[in-house]
Amino acid sequence: MKRVRISVVAVLLCGLLLGIQGVVAQASSGEIYIVRVAGSINPGVAGFLINNIKKASYQNASCFVIQLDTPGGLVLSMRSIVRAILASRVPVVVFVSPSGARAASAGVMITISADVAAMAPGTNIGAAHPVTMGNKMDKTMSKKVTNDLVAYIRSIAQQKGRNAQWAEKAIRESVSVTEREALKLNIIDLVAKDLDDLLKKIDGRKIEGKGTIKTSGLKRTFIKETFRDKVLKTLGDPNIAYILMMIGLAGIYFELSHPGAIFPGVIGAVCLILAFFAFQTLPVNYAGILLIILAIILFILEMKVTSYGLLSIAGIACLFLGSLMLFNTSVTEVRLSWNVLVPTLILVSGFFILVAGLVFRAQVSTPKTGAKGLLGEIGVVQQALTPEGKVFVHGEIWNAVGKENIEAGTKVRVTQVEGLVLKVEKA
């Protein structure tokens, strides 16, 4: 009996200690995680936010604050961020700030999915209608994409108790409102002047399933992007990925046309690797890549085949069409900027044509060195040809044989090269 009682007491003590440890762990976080997101929503930004939301959950932070200012971004990246917010064990606060900031397009979904949505004075939210990159979607595809996003945002808005009707209008009609209008329409929870005002207003706010937010007197941890995060964020921009691919192809093309240059080939290989790494995180249309590769093949053929520019024209056309089709427009909101597309196409196409022209001219031009380089050259007789003598040609003195006797000082033309003897005639 004593052993049984001792065992029961031991179990109770262990349970009590574990309970106390859990309470201590629950109450020991005392940190507010704060991140700043300014710019488009891309895979680099999504990875940065998702990793830090998980970190905040693991550290049992008091809350996770996202200071947001975005024109929008990739739908896939936005969905990843929203999933992370909804799955977070700690309250996630999205604060559209500072004054002059906006939460447009994908930023609307992220803001509405937050446990607490706030905006600073002088900010706006809305204009979430999906757009494409470079070319327009047909009506059927546009309708499918729009309806999918409407269902998605309505579901999130209803889950968070926000205005689902306005959320639908933000997508279908691209409506946009100020912070005061957003508060009045039940799109956000509050308006705060700055971060201090925000933390003061959310202190003690209860979040269903995530407890009560405590901010008073707690440590603020500002999370900054690491070098890796910055690189991934930059590579996640479709415009940067496109430019890297063009530079890479140009470098490889130059190396193939001028073997041994090395530097262009190395730079080209590095840029291509970075471009394909970026393409892993972007919605790439492989038909576009194949067209661009076909364009390079046509430019290379221009060096080998006399097409009078037809292959170059076909290459430019393939390069243009491939660039337009490079990204899958049915799943993205980020445009490949025409300000990037057009100048890049002009410069790269001009580079390819210039290199192909130089190579072609080198192939058809008269040799300048060796025996063939001497044929047709004009020289001066140094020692009278009777019929043998010496001539000065191509910067050197050669033994020469003439068809007739030729006096010294007479100009002659090389007609044949036999070993180290030139056959000449009067010029």
Long-range contacts (C-beta under 8 A, 24 or more apart in sequence): 25-60, 26-60, 28-60, 29-59, 29-60, 29-61, 29-62, 30-62, 30-218, 30-219, 31-59, 31-61, 31-62, 31-218, 31-219, 31-220, 31-221, 32-61, 32-62, 32-63, 32-65, 32-199, 32-215, 32-218, 32-219, 32-220, 32-221, 33-59, 33-61, 33-63, 33-64, 33-65, 33-221, 33-223, 34-65, 34-67, 34-195, 34-220, 34-221, 34-222, 34-223, 35-64, 35-65, 35-66, 35-67, 35-222, 35-223, 36-67, 36-222, 37-66, 37-67, 37-68, 37-69, 37-70, 38-69, 38-70, 38-101, 39-69, 39-70, 39-233, 40-70, 40-71, 40-72, 40-73, 40-74, 40-237, 40-334, 41-70, 41-72, 41-73, 41-74, 41-77, 41-78, 41-81, 41-106, 41-107, 41-110, 42-73, 42-74, 42-77, 42-233, 42-236, 42-237, 42-281, 42-282, 42-334, 43-74, 43-76, 43-77, 43-232, 43-236, 43-281, 43-282, 44-229, 44-230, 44-231, 44-232, 44-233, 44-234, 44-235, 44-236, 44-281, 45-73, 45-77, 45-81, 45-233, 45-236, 46-74, 46-77, 46-78, 46-80, 46-81, 47-229, 47-232, 48-225, 48-229, 48-232, 48-233, 49-81, 49-84, 50-80, 50-81, 50-84, 52-223, 53-84, 53-85, 53-88, 53-92, 54-84, 56-88, 56-90, 57-88, 57-89, 57-90, 60-89, 60-90, 61-90, 61-221, 62-90, 62-91, 62-213, 62-214, 62-215, 62-218, 63-90, 63-91, 63-92, 63-93, 63-116, 63-202, 63-213, 63-215, 64-88, 64-90, 64-91, 64-92, 64-93, 65-93, 65-94, 65-95, 65-195, 65-198, 65-199, 66-92, 66-93, 66-94, 66-95, 66-110, 66-114, 67-95, 67-97, 67-98, 67-195, 68-94, 68-95, 68-96, 68-97, 68-101, 68-103, 68-107, 68-110, 68-111, 69-96, 69-97, 69-98, 69-101, 69-102, 69-103, 70-102, 70-103, 70-104, 70-105, 70-106, 70-107, 70-110, 71-102, 71-104, 71-105, 71-107, 72-104, 72-105, 72-106, 72-107, 72-128, 72-333, 72-334, 73-105, 73-106, 73-107, 73-333, 73-334, 74-106, 74-236, 74-282, 74-283, 74-331, 74-332, 74-333, 74-334, 75-106, 75-130, 75-149, 75-331, 75-332, 75-333, 76-283, 76-331, 76-332, 77-106, 77-236, 78-106, 78-109, 78-110, 79-152, 81-110, 82-109, 82-110, 82-113, 82-156, 85-110, 85-113, 85-114, 85-115, 86-113, 86-156, 86-159, 88-115, 88-210, 89-210, 90-210, 91-115, 91-116, 91-205, 91-207, 91-210, 91-211, 91-213, 92-116, 93-117, 93-118, 93-198, 93-202, 93-213, 94-118, 95-119, 95-120, 95-192, 95-195, 95-198, 96-120, 96-123, 96-125, 96-179, 96-188, 97-123, 97-192, 97-194, 97-195, 97-198, 98-194, 99-123, 104-128, 104-176, 105-129, 105-130, 105-131, 105-333, 106-333, 108-153, 108-167, 108-170, 108-171, 109-149, 109-152, 109-153, 109-156, 111-187, 111-188, 112-153, 112-156, 112-157, 112-160, 112-162, 112-167, 112-187, 113-156, 113-160, 114-160, 115-160, 115-207, 115-210, 116-189, 116-190, 116-202, 116-205, 116-207, 116-213, 117-160, 117-162, 117-187, 117-188, 117-189, 118-188, 118-189, 118-190, 118-191, 118-192, 118-198, 118-201, 118-202, 119-179, 119-182, 119-183, 119-188, 119-191, 119-192, 120-179, 120-191, 120-192, 120-193, 120-194, 121-179, 121-191, 121-193, 122-179, 123-178, 123-179, 124-176, 124-177, 124-178, 124-179, 125-170, 125-176, 125-177, 125-179, 125-182, 125-187, 125-188, 126-170, 126-174, 126-175, 126-176, 126-177, 127-170, 127-174, 127-175, 127-176, 128-153, 128-170, 128-171, 128-174, 129-170, 129-171, 129-172, 129-173, 129-174, 130-171, 130-333, 131-333, 131-335, 132-329, 132-330, 132-332, 132-335, 133-238, 133-327, 133-329, 133-332, 133-334, 133-335, 133-336, 134-323, 134-324, 134-325, 134-327, 134-329, 134-335, 134-336, 134-338, 134-341, 135-324, 135-325, 135-329, 137-329, 137-330, 141-330, 144-330, 145-330, 145-331, 146-171, 146-172, 161-186, 162-186, 162-187, 162-188, 163-187, 232-281, 235-274, 235-277, 235-278, 235-281, 236-278, 236-281, 236-282, 237-334, 238-282, 238-326, 238-327, 238-332, 238-334, 238-335, 238-336, 239-336, 239-337, 239-340, 240-278, 241-275, 241-278, 241-279, 241-282, 242-275, 242-323, 242-326, 242-336, 242-340, 242-341, 242-344, 243-340, 243-344, 244-271, 244-272, 244-274, 244-275, 244-278, 245-271, 245-272, 245-275, 245-276, 245-292, 246-344, 246-348, 247-271, 248-272, 248-273, 248-274, 248-275, 249-292, 249-296, 249-348, 250-348, 250-351, 250-352, 253-296, 253-299, 253-300, 253-352, 253-355, 254-355, 256-300, 257-300, 257-303, 257-355, 257-356, 257-359, 258-355, 258-359, 282-327, 282-332, 283-327, 283-328, 283-331, 283-332, 284-326, 284-327, 284-328, 285-325, 285-326, 285-327, 285-328, 287-322, 287-325, 288-321, 288-322, 288-323, 288-324, 288-325, 288-326, 288-327, 289-322, 289-326, 290-322, 291-318, 291-319, 291-321, 291-322, 291-325, 292-318, 292-319, 292-322, 292-323, 292-326, 294-318, 294-322, 295-319, 295-322, 296-352, 299-352, 299-353, 299-356, 300-356, 302-353, 302-356, 302-360, 303-356, 303-359, 303-360, 303-363, 306-360, 312-349, 312-352, 312-353, 312-356, 315-349, 315-352, 316-345, 316-349, 319-345, 319-348, 319-349, 320-345, 371-417, 374-414, 374-417, 374-422, 375-414, 375-415, 375-416, 375-417, 376-413, 376-414, 377-413, 377-414, 378-411, 378-412, 378-413, 378-427, 379-411, 379-412, 379-413, 379-414, 379-422, 379-424, 380-409, 380-410, 380-411, 380-412, 381-406, 381-407, 381-408, 381-409, 381-410, 381-411, 381-412, 382-408, 383-408, 384-408, 385-412, 385-424, 391-422, 391-424, 393-422, 398-422, 400-424
